[in-house]
Amino acid sequence: MMIEEVHLWRGTPAERALRSQLVKSTQFAYFDEQLGRPDWSDKSVLDFGGNKGNLLLDLSCKIRQRDYYCLDVVQEAIEAGRNTFPGAHWFHYNRYNRSFNPEGVHDLPVPDLGVRFDFILAYSVFTHTTLEEASDLLAQLETLLAPAGTLAFTFIDPHWSANLEWRLRRAGRLNEPAVEAVLANAQDADWCALVNGTELYVNSSGPWSLTAETCATYNVYYSERFLRREFPRAEVRPPVNGERQHCAILRKDSLT
């Protein structure tokens, strides 16, 4: 059974103990490729939902610590990042999230950090929020871009490379007939939400505003066609570097 990111922070002691072993350190390379290998020197970067500094953890990262800002809903992750990269800028964003911050404040605005960013990057952030949350947060993030700035975020198409099936089988929470039933239900879905690896809500966010006493997973999938309709100004690119996530890119000059 796969270990979800949320379990590394809010799971059992045994799951949290795996945190240092299960570190994804290819996120800078992913965005560098998707954005056409831009010049990162002296560029201010906001890693939105950056956990403990996922961009900086990539050995190929060209972002200087002093230009790096991280905003995340997990307080412990922010503290871990600050300890590892003290020269960067770390901010806890105490907004409610069904999985990662169930005690947070609903609809808390994105804070103005006093910087207009050349790049705002969000890797696998809006794969764990409702569509309404994603639309609200992206609109707020756009206001934090510098002139000619770029906002890039990832999403997972359930139909690309059998993404939804891949997750269901790796999660291992459903037997074969149940997996087949879920896949049949999602066959023509524009988008869907998978809760706790078992409950699928087609073209719906499903339950969101709940108090989580236990660690709950919440994964959202958008088909490429739906994402293009929902964000018509975005440039949408397919996965690269062996990843499973598409990239949507919004550039400041295309937002006006």
C-alpha positions in Angstrom: 0.0 0.0 0.0 1.4 3.4 -1.0 2.2 6.1 1.6 0.5 9.4 0.7 2.2 12.7 1.5 -0.3 13.5 4.1 0.6 10.4 6.1 4.2 11.6 6.4 2.9 14.6 8.4 -0.3 13.5 10.0 -0.2 9.7 9.9 0.9 7.1 12.4 4.3 7.4 14.1 5.6 4.6 11.8 4.4 6.6 8.7 5.9 9.9 10.0 9.2 8.1 10.6 9.4 7.5 6.8 9.5 11.2 6.1 13.2 11.5 5.7 13.3 8.5 3.4 10.5 9.5 1.0 11.7 12.9 -0.2 10.7 14.0 -3.7 13.6 16.1 -5.0 12.8 16.6 -8.7 10.4 19.5 -8.6 12.7 22.2 -9.7 13.8 20.1 -12.7 10.1 19.6 -13.6 9.2 23.3 -13.6 12.5 24.2 -15.2 11.7 21.9 -18.1 8.0 23.0 -18.4 8.9 26.7 -18.4 11.6 26.3 -21.1 14.7 26.6 -18.8 14.3 30.3 -17.9 17.0 32.5 -16.3 16.4 32.0 -12.5 19.2 34.4 -11.4 17.9 37.2 -9.2 14.3 36.0 -9.7 11.9 36.0 -6.7 10.1 32.6 -6.4 7.1 31.7 -4.3 6.9 27.9 -3.7 3.1 27.8 -2.9 2.5 24.6 -0.9 6.2 24.0 -1.0 6.2 21.9 2.2 9.8 21.9 3.6 11.4 23.5 0.6 10.7 21.0 -2.1 12.2 23.1 -4.9 15.4 23.8 -2.9 15.8 20.0 -2.2 16.3 19.4 -5.9 20.1 19.2 -6.4 19.6 20.9 -9.8 17.9 23.9 -8.3 19.2 27.3 -9.5 17.1 29.4 -7.1 19.1 31.2 -4.4 17.9 30.8 -0.8 17.5 34.6 -0.5 15.1 34.7 -3.5 13.0 31.7 -2.3 9.8 32.1 -0.4 7.7 29.1 0.9 4.1 29.2 2.0 2.5 26.1 3.3 -0.4 25.0 5.5 1.7 22.5 7.4 3.4 24.3 10.3 5.8 21.4 11.0 6.9 21.4 7.4 7.6 25.1 7.5 9.7 24.7 10.6 11.7 21.8 9.0 12.4 23.9 5.9 13.6 26.8 8.0 16.0 24.6 9.8 17.4 23.2 6.6 17.5 26.4 4.6 17.8 29.3 7.0 18.6 31.8 4.3 15.2 31.4 2.7 11.8 32.8 3.7 9.2 30.6 5.4 5.6 31.4 6.2 2.9 29.2 7.7 -0.4 29.7 5.9 -3.1 28.6 8.4 -5.8 28.0 5.8 -8.1 25.0 6.2 -7.3 21.9 4.1 -9.3 18.7 4.4 -6.2 16.6 4.7 -3.2 18.7 5.6 -4.7 21.4 8.0 -8.1 20.4 9.2 -7.9 22.8 12.1 -7.1 25.8 9.9 -9.2 28.8 9.0 -11.7 28.4 6.2 -11.2 30.8 3.3 -8.2 32.6 4.9 -6.8 35.0 2.3 -3.4 34.4 0.8 -1.1 36.7 2.8 0.7 39.6 1.0 4.4 38.9 1.8 5.5 42.3 0.5 7.0 40.8 -2.6 5.9 40.7 -6.3 7.1 37.3 -7.6 8.7 36.6 -10.9 7.6 32.9 -10.5 4.9 31.4 -8.4 5.1 27.6 -8.6 2.6 25.1 -7.1 3.5 21.4 -7.4 0.7 19.0 -6.5 -1.2 21.6 -4.5 -4.5 21.9 -6.4 -4.6 18.1 -6.6 -5.6 18.2 -2.9 -8.2 21.0 -2.9 -11.7 21.5 -4.3 -12.2 23.2 -7.6 -13.7 26.2 -5.8 -10.6 26.4 -3.6 -8.3 26.1 -6.6 -10.1 28.9 -8.5 -10.1 31.2 -5.5 -6.4 30.6 -4.6 -5.2 31.0 -8.1 -7.0 34.3 -8.5 -5.3 35.5 -5.4 -1.9 34.3 -6.4 -2.2 36.1 -9.8 -2.2 39.4 -7.9 1.1 38.6 -6.3 2.9 38.3 -9.7 5.5 40.9 -10.8 5.2 42.4 -14.3 5.9 39.6 -16.8 5.7 37.1 -13.9 4.7 33.5 -14.3 2.3 31.3 -12.3 2.7 27.5 -13.0 0.7 24.8 -11.3 0.3 21.0 -11.8 -2.8 18.9 -12.2 -3.5 15.2 -12.7 -5.6 14.1 -15.7 -7.4 10.9 -14.5 -7.4 9.5 -18.1 -3.8 10.2 -19.0 -1.6 7.1 -18.7 -4.4 5.6 -16.6 -3.6 7.9 -13.7 -6.7 7.2 -11.7 -6.4 3.4 -12.1 -2.7 3.7 -11.2 -3.6 5.4 -7.9 -6.4 3.0 -7.0 -4.3 0.0 -7.5 -1.3 1.4 -5.7 -3.5 2.5 -2.8 -4.6 -1.1 -2.4 -7.8 -0.2 -0.5 -10.3 -1.7 -2.9 -10.7 -5.2 -4.3 -10.6 -5.8 -8.0 -14.4 -5.6 -8.6 -14.6 -2.4 -6.7 -11.7 -0.9 -8.6 -13.4 -1.8 -11.9 -16.6 -0.2 -10.7 -14.9 3.1 -9.8 -13.1 3.2 -13.1 -16.3 2.6 -15.0 -17.9 5.4 -13.1 -15.1 7.8 -14.0 -14.8 6.8 -17.6 -16.3 10.0 -19.0 -15.6 12.3 -16.1 -14.4 15.8 -16.8 -13.1 15.9 -13.2 -13.5 13.9 -10.1 -12.5 13.7 -6.4 -11.2 10.6 -4.7 -11.6 10.5 -0.9 -9.6 8.1 1.2 -8.7 6.1 -1.9 -12.2 4.6 -2.0 -14.9 7.2 -2.5 -15.2 8.7 -6.0 -17.2 11.8 -6.7 -17.6 12.5 -10.4 -17.8 16.1 -11.5 -18.1 17.0 -7.8 -15.8 18.0 -5.0 -17.5 15.6 -2.6 -17.1 16.2 1.2 -14.7 19.0 2.1 -15.7 20.9 5.2 -15.4 18.1 7.7 -13.4 17.9 11.0 -10.7 15.2 10.5 -9.9 13.3 13.6 -8.0 10.8 11.5 -5.7 11.3 8.6 -7.8 11.5 5.4 -6.6 11.7 1.8 -8.3 13.9 -0.7 -7.2 13.8 -4.4 -8.7 15.7 -7.2 -8.3 15.0 -10.9 -9.0 17.3 -13.9 -9.1 16.1 -17.5 -7.0 18.3 -19.8 -10.1 19.3 -21.7 -11.8 20.4 -18.6 -8.8 22.3 -17.3 -8.5 24.2 -20.6 -12.2 25.2 -20.3 -11.9 26.2 -16.7 -8.7 28.3 -17.2 -8.8 29.4 -20.9 -5.8 31.7 -20.5 -3.6 28.9 -19.3 -1.0 27.3 -21.5 -1.3 23.6 -20.7 1.7 21.2 -21.2 1.9 17.4 -20.8 3.9 15.7 -18.2 7.7 15.6 -18.5 10.7 13.8 -16.9 8.6 10.7 -16.2 6.1 12.6 -14.1 2.4 12.0 -14.1 1.3 15.6 -13.7 0.4 18.1 -16.4 1.4 21.7 -16.0 -0.8 24.8 -16.5 1.0 28.1 -17.0 -0.4 31.6 -16.6 1.8 34.5 -17.6 1.3 38.1 -16.3 1.2 39.6 -19.8 -1.7 37.2 -20.7 -3.7 38.0 -17.5 -4.4 41.6 -18.5 
